[in-house]
């Protein structure tokens, strides 16, 4: 047996040689680069990198997709991996939609406990896109949508409530519908709650509103997270000055407001609401009479001048919502109405189905709508938000109209 020196080298003859070997520091990234270069030189294709989803992980390591995803460790350059510097190896992010939730595809996923996951159909993808459009939209000031028609009974008030409800529900609040009509309407009656103060009280105390909390005392909060400001008592005829005073305070505390207007397109209150709107929604039923209301409104807007009819103005951001009242419809009239709406050159025409919850009267809530109605009204709200992308938010339309002194103070 070899004599041991106490180090164990006598027992393990290789130990003495190991002690004499000085190992140099090696960069793992460089080693990987040499290996890859050898593979390329030998015409051996490298193993394909696993797909990477945006913000996902590969083998437990977090991957950033800010400027494309590379298949090499952090810090490895194109030269280190043996590829030309001008053509770095990159992997396009792979983003897969969430499995289907609707229809038989969704039922199959739920019935199998998630073992079978099918891609959603186009209608479900479109609905998801609509929700994303509504949720992510931002502007540099508050924006306003006017709901208008000279015809009564076409659904201006339900449209105002449902648009505000969808927008408030998806965005989590900061949306209000208010009564911009010259005379008291039914906005408060069709909203949830039983408020003791409304538009008349707000106008009387508008100068004392200095916080969202104090403004909240004049609203009817909805389960959709939207707020409603209607008439809870009798009030004087609304003036242009009233509209501007209300908008000044509403625009301070809400990101989106919906103006529910009256039937008189020549009234000063209506004109003030029109000239300070960023988008217009025109409700229409499947009837010649309702269609004539749409055409009359568009003619009035063309004659309004200012930012309403200017190139890129309000007229370029008009959405028509075609609804149904549950009564009998002549198929020939229905075809003619749809064809004429397509000829008007508006930004969008969205058709929504008849819903008994709207026809029956009483409070309109999102929870009372059918699934089909909810999806259609979501598409309508998304179309409105899409038109607002081109709104001239660099201009404060309320302040601009105030400076023109279109009317004196409330008398």
C-alpha positions in Angstrom: 0.0 0.0 0.0 1.4 3.4 -0.8 2.4 5.6 2.1 -0.1 8.3 2.9 1.0 11.9 3.6 -2.3 12.6 5.4 -3.9 14.4 2.4 -5.5 11.3 1.0 -3.4 11.5 -2.2 -1.8 8.2 -1.4 -5.2 6.5 -1.4 -6.4 8.3 -4.6 -3.6 8.5 -7.1 -5.4 11.1 -9.2 -5.7 13.6 -6.4 -2.1 14.7 -6.7 -2.5 15.4 -10.4 -5.7 17.3 -9.7 -4.0 19.6 -7.2 -1.4 20.5 -9.9 -4.2 21.6 -12.3 -5.1 25.3 -12.3 -8.7 25.8 -13.7 -9.3 29.1 -15.5 -12.5 31.0 -15.1 -14.9 30.3 -17.9 -17.9 32.4 -19.0 -20.9 30.1 -19.3 -22.3 32.3 -22.1 -19.1 32.1 -24.0 -18.9 28.3 -23.6 -22.5 28.1 -24.9 -21.4 30.2 -27.8 -18.5 28.0 -28.7 -20.7 24.9 -28.5 -23.3 26.5 -30.8 -20.6 27.6 -33.2 -19.3 24.1 -33.4 -22.8 22.9 -34.1 -23.2 25.4 -36.9 -19.8 24.5 -38.4 -20.8 20.8 -38.4 -24.1 21.6 -40.1 -26.0 20.3 -37.1 -29.1 22.4 -36.6 -29.6 23.5 -33.0 -32.6 22.2 -31.1 -35.6 24.5 -31.6 -36.3 26.9 -28.7 -39.6 26.3 -26.9 -42.4 28.8 -27.7 -42.6 31.8 -25.4 -45.8 33.6 -24.6 -45.8 37.3 -23.8 -44.7 37.8 -20.2 -44.4 34.0 -19.8 -41.5 31.8 -18.6 -39.2 29.3 -20.2 -38.0 26.5 -18.0 -38.9 28.6 -14.9 -36.8 31.6 -16.0 -38.6 34.9 -16.6 -38.4 36.1 -20.2 -38.8 39.7 -21.3 -40.6 40.4 -24.5 -40.1 44.1 -24.7 -38.0 44.1 -27.8 -38.4 40.5 -29.0 -37.4 37.3 -27.3 -34.0 35.6 -27.9 -33.3 32.0 -27.3 -30.0 32.6 -25.6 -29.0 33.5 -22.0 -29.1 37.2 -21.0 -26.0 39.0 -22.2 -25.2 36.6 -25.1 -24.6 38.5 -28.3 -25.3 37.3 -31.9 -21.6 36.8 -32.4 -21.4 34.6 -29.3 -24.0 32.3 -30.6 -22.4 32.0 -33.9 -25.0 33.9 -35.9 -24.2 37.0 -38.1 -24.4 40.2 -36.1 -26.9 41.7 -38.5 -29.4 38.9 -38.1 -29.9 38.0 -34.4 -31.9 34.9 -33.7 -35.3 35.9 -32.4 -38.5 34.1 -31.4 -41.8 35.8 -32.1 -44.0 35.8 -29.0 -46.9 33.4 -29.2 -50.1 34.6 -27.7 -53.0 32.2 -27.5 -56.5 33.3 -26.7 -58.2 32.0 -23.5 -60.3 28.9 -24.2 -63.8 29.3 -25.3 -66.4 30.3 -22.6 -69.5 30.6 -24.9 -71.7 28.0 -26.4 -71.0 24.3 -26.8 -67.3 24.9 -26.8 -67.5 26.4 -23.4 -69.8 23.7 -22.1 -67.4 21.1 -23.4 -64.5 22.7 -21.5 -66.5 22.9 -18.3 -67.9 19.4 -18.7 -64.4 17.9 -19.1 -63.1 19.8 -16.2 -60.9 21.8 -18.5 -59.2 18.8 -20.2 -60.7 19.8 -23.5 -60.0 23.5 -24.4 -61.2 24.7 -27.7 -60.5 28.1 -29.3 -63.4 30.6 -29.1 -65.5 31.4 -32.1 -65.2 34.8 -33.9 -68.3 36.2 -32.1 -66.7 35.6 -28.7 -63.3 37.0 -29.8 -65.2 40.1 -31.1 -66.9 40.5 -27.7 -63.5 40.2 -25.9 -62.1 42.9 -28.3 -65.0 45.1 -27.5 -64.4 44.8 -23.8 -60.7 45.6 -24.3 -61.5 48.7 -26.4 -63.8 50.0 -23.7 -61.5 49.3 -20.8 -58.3 50.6 -22.2 -59.4 53.9 -23.8 -58.0 57.0 -22.3 -58.1 60.7 -23.2 -56.4 63.8 -22.0 -59.6 65.3 -20.8 -63.2 64.2 -20.0 -65.2 63.2 -23.1 -68.9 63.5 -23.7 -71.4 61.6 -25.8 -74.7 63.2 -26.8 -77.7 60.9 -27.4 -80.0 62.7 -29.8 -83.1 62.5 -31.9 -86.1 64.9 -32.4 -88.4 61.9 -32.3 -89.9 60.8 -29.0 -90.2 57.1 -28.2 -87.1 56.0 -30.2 -85.2 55.1 -27.0 -83.0 58.1 -26.2 -83.3 57.6 -22.4 -82.8 53.8 -22.4 -79.8 54.2 -24.8 -78.3 56.8 -22.4 -78.7 54.5 -19.4 -77.4 51.4 -21.1 -74.3 53.1 -22.7 -73.5 54.6 -19.3 -74.1 51.3 -17.6 -71.9 49.3 -20.0 -69.1 51.9 -19.9 -69.3 52.2 -16.1 -69.4 48.4 -15.6 -66.4 47.6 -17.8 -64.3 50.6 -16.7 -65.2 50.4 -13.0 -66.9 53.8 -12.7 -66.1 57.4 -13.6 -69.1 57.5 -16.0 -72.3 59.5 -15.6 -75.5 59.9 -17.6 -77.3 63.2 -17.1 -80.4 64.9 -18.3 -79.5 67.6 -20.8 -83.1 68.1 -22.0 -84.8 71.4 -22.0 -87.7 69.9 -20.0 -87.7 67.2 -17.3 -87.6 63.8 -18.8 -87.8 60.2 -17.6 -84.1 59.6 -17.0 -84.5 59.4 -13.2 -87.6 57.2 -13.5 -85.7 54.6 -15.6 -82.6 54.6 -13.4 -82.1 52.6 -10.2 -82.6 54.2 -6.8 -84.8 56.9 -5.3 -82.6 60.0 -5.0 -83.8 63.1 -3.1 -81.6 65.5 -5.1 -81.0 65.7 -8.8 -80.3 68.1 -11.7 -82.3 71.1 -10.3 -80.6 70.9 -7.0 -77.2 70.4 -8.6 -77.6 73.6 -10.7 -78.8 75.5 -7.6 -75.7 74.5 -5.6 -73.2 74.0 -8.5 -70.7 76.6 -7.1 -70.5 74.7 -3.8 -69.4 71.4 -5.4 -65.7 71.0 -4.6 -65.2 67.2 -4.4 -66.5 64.0 -5.8 -68.1 63.4 -2.5 -70.2 66.6 -2.6 -71.2 65.9 -6.2 -72.3 62.4 -5.2 -75.1 63.9 -3.2 -76.9 64.8 -6.4 -76.5 61.4 -8.1 -78.3 58.1 -8.3 -75.6 55.4 -8.1 -76.3 52.4 -10.3 -75.3 48.8 -9.8 -73.3 49.1 -13.0 -71.0 51.6 -11.2 -72.3 54.5 -13.4 -74.0 57.5 -11.9 -77.3 59.1 -13.1 -78.3 62.8 -12.6 -81.9 63.3 -13.6 -84.9 65.4 -12.5 -86.3 64.3 -9.2 -88.5 67.4 -8.8 -89.9 70.0 -11.2 -87.3 72.4 -12.6 -87.1 75.4 -14.8 -86.5 75.1 -18.5 -82.8 74.2 -19.0 -80.7 77.0 -20.5 -77.4 76.9 -22.4 -75.7 78.4 -19.3 -77.1 75.5 -17.3 -75.7 73.0 -19.7 -72.2 74.6 -19.5 -72.4 74.9 -15.7 -73.4 71.2 -15.3 -70.7 70.1 -17.8 -68.0 72.1 -16.0 -68.5 70.2 -12.8 -69.3 66.8 -14.3 -66.2 66.9 -16.5 -64.1 67.6 -13.4 -65.1 64.3 -11.7 -66.1 61.9 -14.5 -64.1 60.7 -17.4 -67.1 60.0 -19.6 -70.5 61.7 -19.6 -73.6 60.8 -21.5 -76.0 63.6 -22.3 -79.7 62.5 -22.6 -81.3 65.3 -24.7 -84.8 66.5 -25.6 -86.7 66.7 -28.8 -86.1 70.3 -29.8 -83.0 70.5 -32.0 -83.2 74.3 -32.0 -83.4 74.9 -28.3 -80.4 76.7 -26.7 -79.8 73.9 -24.2 -79.7 71.3 -27.0 -77.3 73.5 -29.0 -75.0 73.9 -26.0 -75.0 70.1 -25.5 -74.4 69.5 -29.2 -71.4 71.9 -29.6 -69.7 70.5 -26.5 -70.1 66.8 -27.5 -67.2 64.6 -28.7 -69.4 61.8 -30.2 -73.1 61.5 -31.1 -75.4 58.5 -30.8 -78.6 58.5 -32.7 -81.2 55.8 -31.7 -83.4 54.5 -34.4 -86.2 51.9 -34.6 -87.1 49.9 -37.7 -89.7 52.4 -39.0 -89.7 55.2 -41.6 -90.7 57.7 -38.9 -87.7 56.9 -36.7 -85.4 56.9 -39.8 -86.6 60.4 -40.7 -85.5 61.5 -37.2 -82.0 60.3 -37.9 -81.9 62.1 -41.2 -83.3 65.3 -39.6 -80.6 65.2 -36.9 -77.8 64.8 -39.4 -79.2 67.8 -41.4 -79.3 69.8 -38.2 -75.7 68.8 -37.4 -74.5 69.8 -40.9 -76.0 73.2 -40.5 -74.7 73.7 -36.9 -71.3 75.0 -38.0 -68.3 75.2 -35.6 -66.7 71.9 -34.4 -69.9 70.0 -35.2 -69.8 70.2 -39.0 -66.1 71.1 -39.5 -63.9 68.5 -41.1 -63.0 65.9 -38.5 -65.7 67.3 -36.2 -68.7 65.8 -34.5 -70.3 64.6 -37.7 -67.4 62.2 -38.3 -68.2 60.5 -34.9 -71.8 59.5 -35.3 -73.0 56.1 -34.3 -76.5 54.9 -35.1 -78.1 52.3 -32.8 -80.8 50.4 -34.6 -83.3 48.9 -32.1 -86.6 47.0 -32.1 -89.7 47.8 -30.0 -91.2 44.4 -30.0 -94.0 45.3 -32.3 -94.6 43.8 -35.8 -92.1 44.9 -38.5 -92.6 45.0 -42.2 -89.7 43.1 -43.7 -89.6 45.5 -46.7 -89.4 48.5 -44.4 -86.7 46.8 -42.4 -84.6 46.2 -45.5 -85.2 49.8 -46.7 -84.2 51.3 -43.3 -81.0 49.2 -43.0 -80.1 50.1 -46.6 -80.6 53.8 -46.0 -78.6 53.8 -42.8 -75.7 52.3 -44.7 -75.9 55.2 -47.2 -75.8 57.9 -44.6 -72.0 57.7 -44.1 -72.0 57.5 -40.3 -69.1 56.0 -38.4 -71.0 52.9 -37.4 -74.5 51.3 -37.4 -75.0 48.8 -34.5 -78.2 46.7 -34.3 -79.4 45.6 -30.9 -82.3 43.1 -30.3 -85.6 43.8 -28.6 -85.5 43.3 -24.9 -88.6 43.1 -22.7 -86.7 44.6 -19.8 -86.5 47.9 -21.7 -90.0 47.8 -23.0 -91.7 47.1 -19.7 -90.7 50.3 -18.0 -89.2 50.8 -14.6 -85.5 50.7 -13.7 -83.2 49.5 -16.4 -80.3 47.4 -15.1 -77.6 45.4 -16.8 -78.6 42.4 -14.9 -82.1 42.5 -16.3 -81.0 42.3 -19.9 -80.8 39.1 -21.9 -77.3 37.7 -22.7 -77.9 38.6 -26.3 -78.8 42.2 -25.5 -75.8 42.6 -23.2 -73.4 41.5 -25.9 -75.1 43.8 -28.5 -75.0 46.8 -26.2 -71.4 46.1 -25.4 -70.6 46.2 -29.1 -72.5 49.5 -29.4 -70.5 51.0 -26.5 -67.2 49.8 -28.0 -68.2 51.5 -31.3 -68.8 54.7 -29.5 -65.5 54.5 -27.7 -63.7 53.7 -31.0 -65.1 56.9 -32.5 -63.9 58.9 -29.5 -60.3 58.0 -30.5 -60.4 60.8 -33.0 -62.0 63.4 -30.7 -60.1 66.7 -30.5 -59.3 66.4 -26.8 -56.6 69.1 -27.1 -59.5 71.6 -27.1 -61.8 72.2 -24.1 -65.1 72.4 -25.9 -67.0 73.6 -22.8 -64.6 76.5 -22.2 -64.5 77.3 -25.9 -68.3 77.6 -26.0 -68.3 79.7 -22.7 -65.9 82.1 -24.3 -68.3 82.7 -27.2 -71.0 84.0 -24.8 -73.9 82.3 -26.6 -76.1 83.1 -23.7 -76.3 85.2 -20.6 -76.3 83.8 -17.0 -79.4 82.0 -15.7 -82.1 84.5 -15.0 
